């Protein structure tokens, strides 16, 4: 995969359980949101917008789930794309972020998709310099 970071992006830390694994497999790994556009730039732009709306709905569904809400942690990436969570209990987690694209000239700036990784933390362990390398976008 390719490392993709995005300043200001929301990052969600999700504890892995049978319930969140089922959500993750269905909504992230098997996501049916359109990711590739047509051949013309206007068709590609339209497909990117519909894909973004679909992916936003996936993330909104996660953040609205009352069973999960007490266990989720959400933060935003700083201007350099870095982020952190504090006082995270030991366990296994998904780190998930929606890449919204900025319409910039570089391909990385136009990325639309869901970037994610799995993470296992031991008691009192600090994870630094995480790089999200798996994603559901046309770049990966």
C-alpha positions as a Markdown table, in Angstrom:
| # | Residue | x | y | z |
|---|---|---|---|---|
| 1 | Unk | 0.0 | 0.0 | 0.0 |
| 2 | Unk | 0.9 | 3.7 | -0.1 |
| 3 | Unk | 1.0 | 5.9 | 3.0 |
| 4 | Unk | -1.5 | 8.7 | 2.7 |
| 5 | Unk | -2.0 | 11.4 | 5.3 |
| 6 | Unk | -4.3 | 14.4 | 5.3 |
| 7 | Unk | -4.1 | 17.4 | 7.5 |
| 8 | Unk | -7.3 | 18.0 | 9.4 |
| 9 | Unk | -8.8 | 14.6 | 8.7 |
| 10 | Unk | -10.8 | 12.9 | 11.5 |
| 11 | Unk | -9.2 | 9.8 | 12.9 |
| 12 | Unk | -11.3 | 7.2 | 14.7 |
| 13 | Unk | -9.9 | 4.7 | 17.1 |
| 14 | Unk | -12.2 | 1.6 | 17.3 |
| 15 | Unk | -11.7 | -1.2 | 19.8 |
| 16 | Unk | -11.8 | -4.6 | 18.0 |
| 17 | Unk | -14.6 | -6.9 | 19.1 |
| 18 | Unk | -16.9 | -9.3 | 17.3 |
| 19 | Unk | -19.4 | -6.5 | 16.7 |
| 20 | Unk | -16.8 | -4.0 | 15.4 |
| 21 | Unk | -15.1 | -6.7 | 13.3 |
| 22 | Unk | -18.4 | -7.4 | 11.6 |
| 23 | Unk | -19.0 | -3.7 | 11.0 |
| 24 | Unk | -15.4 | -3.2 | 9.7 |
| 25 | Unk | -15.5 | -6.2 | 7.4 |
| 26 | Unk | -18.8 | -5.1 | 5.8 |
| 27 | Unk | -18.4 | -1.3 | 5.7 |
| 28 | Unk | -14.6 | -0.9 | 5.2 |
| 29 | Unk | -13.1 | -4.1 | 3.7 |
| 30 | Unk | -16.1 | -5.0 | 1.5 |
| 31 | Unk | -17.3 | -1.4 | 0.9 |
| 32 | Unk | -19.5 | -1.0 | -2.2 |
| 33 | Unk | -18.9 | 2.8 | -2.5 |
| 34 | Unk | -17.8 | 3.6 | -6.1 |
| 35 | Unk | -14.1 | 4.4 | -6.2 |
| 36 | Unk | -13.2 | 4.7 | -9.9 |
| 37 | Unk | -14.7 | 7.4 | -12.2 |
| 38 | Unk | -15.3 | 7.5 | -15.9 |
| 39 | Unk | -12.8 | 8.4 | -18.5 |
| 40 | Unk | -13.5 | 12.1 | -18.7 |
| 41 | Unk | -12.5 | 14.5 | -15.9 |
| 42 | Unk | -16.2 | 15.5 | -15.4 |
| 43 | Unk | -17.3 | 11.9 | -15.0 |
| 44 | Unk | -14.4 | 11.2 | -12.7 |
| 45 | Unk | -15.2 | 14.3 | -10.6 |
| 46 | Unk | -18.9 | 13.2 | -10.3 |
| 47 | Unk | -17.8 | 9.6 | -9.3 |
| 48 | Unk | -15.4 | 11.1 | -6.7 |
| 49 | Unk | -18.3 | 13.2 | -5.2 |
| 50 | Unk | -20.7 | 10.3 | -5.0 |
| 51 | Unk | -18.0 | 8.1 | -3.5 |
| 52 | Unk | -17.2 | 10.7 | -0.9 |
| 53 | Unk | -20.9 | 11.0 | 0.0 |
| 54 | Unk | -21.1 | 7.2 | 0.3 |
| 55 | Unk | -18.0 | 7.0 | 2.5 |
| 56 | Unk | -19.1 | 9.9 | 4.7 |
| 57 | Unk | -22.4 | 8.0 | 5.3 |
| 58 | Unk | -20.3 | 4.9 | 6.3 |
| 59 | Unk | -18.4 | 7.0 | 8.9 |
| 60 | Unk | -21.5 | 8.8 | 10.0 |
| 61 | Unk | -23.2 | 5.5 | 10.6 |
| 62 | Unk | -20.2 | 4.4 | 12.8 |
| 63 | Unk | -20.3 | 7.6 | 14.8 |
| 64 | Unk | -24.1 | 7.4 | 15.4 |
| 65 | Unk | -24.1 | 3.8 | 16.7 |
| 66 | Unk | -25.2 | 4.2 | 20.3 |
| 67 | Unk | -23.7 | 0.8 | 21.2 |
| 68 | Unk | -20.2 | 1.9 | 20.0 |
| 69 | Unk | -20.2 | 5.5 | 20.9 |
| 70 | Unk | -18.9 | 5.1 | 24.5 |
| 71 | Unk | -15.9 | 3.1 | 23.2 |
| 72 | Unk | -14.9 | 5.2 | 20.2 |
| 73 | Unk | -12.2 | 7.9 | 20.3 |
| 74 | Unk | -12.0 | 10.6 | 17.6 |
| 75 | Unk | -9.3 | 13.1 | 17.0 |
| 76 | Unk | -8.1 | 15.3 | 14.0 |
| 77 | Unk | -4.8 | 15.1 | 12.2 |
| 78 | Unk | -2.6 | 18.2 | 12.7 |
| 79 | Unk | -1.4 | 20.3 | 9.8 |
| 80 | Unk | 1.4 | 17.7 | 9.0 |
| 81 | Unk | -1.1 | 14.8 | 9.1 |
| 82 | Unk | 0.0 | 13.5 | 12.6 |
| 83 | Unk | -2.5 | 12.5 | 15.3 |
| 84 | Unk | -2.5 | 11.0 | 18.7 |
| 85 | Unk | -4.8 | 9.5 | 21.4 |
| 86 | Unk | -4.0 | 9.5 | 25.1 |
| 87 | Unk | -4.8 | 7.0 | 27.9 |
| 88 | Unk | -5.7 | 4.2 | 25.5 |
| 89 | Unk | -6.3 | 0.9 | 27.4 |
| 90 | Unk | -4.4 | -2.2 | 26.2 |
| 91 | Unk | -6.1 | -4.1 | 23.4 |
| 92 | Unk | -6.6 | -4.4 | 19.7 |
| 93 | Unk | -7.9 | -1.4 | 17.7 |
| 94 | Unk | -8.8 | -0.3 | 14.2 |
| 95 | Unk | -7.5 | 3.2 | 13.3 |
| 96 | Unk | -9.8 | 4.5 | 10.6 |
| 97 | Unk | -9.9 | 7.8 | 8.6 |
| 98 | Unk | -11.9 | 9.2 | 5.8 |
| 99 | Unk | -9.8 | 10.7 | 3.0 |
| 100 | Unk | -11.8 | 13.5 | 1.5 |
| 101 | Unk | -9.5 | 14.8 | -1.1 |
| 102 | Unk | -8.8 | 18.5 | -1.6 |
| 103 | Unk | -9.0 | 18.8 | -5.3 |
| 104 | Unk | -5.3 | 19.8 | -5.5 |
| 105 | Unk | -3.1 | 19.3 | -8.5 |
| 106 | Unk | -1.2 | 16.3 | -7.0 |
| 107 | Unk | -2.8 | 12.9 | -7.0 |
| 108 | Unk | -2.3 | 12.4 | -3.3 |
| 109 | Unk | -4.3 | 15.6 | -2.6 |
| 110 | Unk | -7.3 | 14.2 | -4.6 |
| 111 | Unk | -7.4 | 10.9 | -2.7 |
| 112 | Unk | -10.9 | 9.8 | -1.7 |
| 113 | Unk | -11.3 | 6.6 | 0.4 |
| 114 | Unk | -11.1 | 5.1 | 3.8 |
| 115 | Unk | -7.6 | 4.6 | 5.2 |
| 116 | Unk | -7.1 | 2.1 | 8.0 |
| 117 | Unk | -4.8 | -0.1 | 10.0 |
| 118 | Unk | -5.1 | -2.5 | 12.9 |
| 119 | Unk | -3.1 | -1.9 | 16.1 |
| 120 | Unk | -2.4 | -3.9 | 19.2 |
| 121 | Unk | -1.3 | -2.1 | 22.3 |
| 122 | Unk | 0.1 | -3.6 | 25.5 |
| 123 | Unk | -0.4 | -2.0 | 28.9 |
| 124 | Unk | 1.5 | 1.3 | 29.2 |
| 125 | Unk | 2.7 | 1.0 | 25.6 |
| 126 | Unk | 2.9 | 4.1 | 23.4 |
| 127 | Unk | 2.5 | 3.8 | 19.7 |
| 128 | Unk | 4.2 | 6.6 | 17.8 |
| 129 | Unk | 4.7 | 7.4 | 14.1 |
| 130 | Unk | 1.8 | 5.3 | 12.9 |
| 131 | Unk | 1.6 | 5.1 | 9.1 |
| 132 | Unk | -1.8 | 4.2 | 7.6 |
| 133 | Unk | -0.9 | 2.0 | 4.6 |
| 134 | Unk | -4.1 | 0.1 | 3.7 |
| 135 | Unk | -7.0 | 2.0 | 2.2 |
| 136 | Unk | -10.1 | 1.8 | 0.1 |
| 137 | Unk | -9.3 | 4.4 | -2.6 |
| 138 | Unk | -8.1 | 4.5 | -6.1 |
| 139 | Unk | -4.6 | 5.2 | -4.9 |
| 140 | Unk | -4.1 | 1.9 | -3.0 |
